[in-house]
Amino acid sequence: KWVVLQRWRATFKAKHRGREPKIWLDRVCINQEDIDSDIRCLPVYLASCSGMVCLVGPSYFSRLWILVELFIYAHMGGMADNLVILPLRPQMSSAAASLRPRAAMDQATRLAEEAAEEERLRVDISSLDILSADCALQADRDHIFSAVGADDLNHAHQINTAVRGIMHHAADERLKAQRDQSSSSLDSRS
């Protein structure tokens, strides 16, 4: 996660003339011992953010807290254009890494891996469901469901629709940016 976040930070600094990003880390800033009080402040925290960076790993869309944050971000007027998706690629085993050439992978392999990653992301977004999301403690799950109204099936459907919508839009923007970057790197080599 750290490497991916640092790569994003470097890109941010390059786009903003060397300015460091200011970030709010949910896991650090929300009191994990008193989620009840902090969940009420979550809309204020998220409304204060100019964007959201999502470090998306295999379990990302199956975690209740994540879906709630994404829903609140969307509900508070967060723009999908300001939502950055950073996939966390699984680490290669040291044996697999030693078999891979040290040189950068060729363009075709990189594009194929990016396409597969995008497809996995889209499948994960399409299948997310707040009703089947995981939460470490049942008491927290009950409280969160009550706070966001997810215990009502109609509202749960609205939450799923809002989160899927904003994430699909952000994924589209991510793919467009990747294609633009790939095309400009191909142009520069010509």
Residue pairs with C-beta under 8 A, 6 or more apart in sequence:
1 55
1 88
4 55
4 86
4 87
4 88
5 53
5 55
5 86
7 86
8 53
8 84
8 86
9 20
9 21
12 19
12 20
12 21
13 19
13 20
13 21
23 53
24 45
24 48
24 49
26 65
26 69
29 45
30 38
30 39
30 42
31 37
31 38
35 140
35 143
35 144
36 143
39 68
39 143
39 144
39 147
40 147
42 68
42 69
42 72
43 72
43 75
43 76
46 52
46 69
46 72
46 73
46 76
46 78
47 76
47 77
49 73
49 78
50 82
51 78
51 79
51 82
51 83
51 84
52 69
52 70
52 73
52 78
52 82
52 83
52 84
53 84
53 86
54 60
54 66
54 70
54 83
54 84
54 85
54 86
54 170
55 86
55 88
56 85
56 86
56 87
56 88
56 121
56 124
57 87
57 88
58 88
58 90
59 134
60 66
60 124
61 67
61 124
61 125
61 127
61 128
62 128
62 132
62 133
62 134
63 133
63 134
63 135
64 130
64 133
64 134
64 135
64 141
64 144
65 135
65 144
66 133
67 128
67 130
67 133
67 159
67 163
68 130
68 144
68 148
70 163
70 166
70 167
71 130
71 148
71 159
71 162
71 163
72 148
73 83
73 166
74 162
74 163
74 165
74 166
75 162
78 166
80 165
80 166
80 167
80 169
80 170
80 173
81 169
81 170
81 173
83 166
83 167
83 169
83 170
84 170
84 174
85 121
85 167
85 170
85 171
85 174
87 117
87 121
89 117
92 100
105 113
107 182
107 186
111 182
114 178
118 171
118 174
118 175
121 171
122 168
122 171
125 164
125 167
125 168
125 171
126 164
126 168
128 160
128 163
128 164
128 167
129 160
130 150
130 156
130 159
130 160
130 163
131 150
131 153
131 156
135 141
135 144
144 150
145 151
148 155
148 159
149 155
149 156
149 159
150 156
150 159
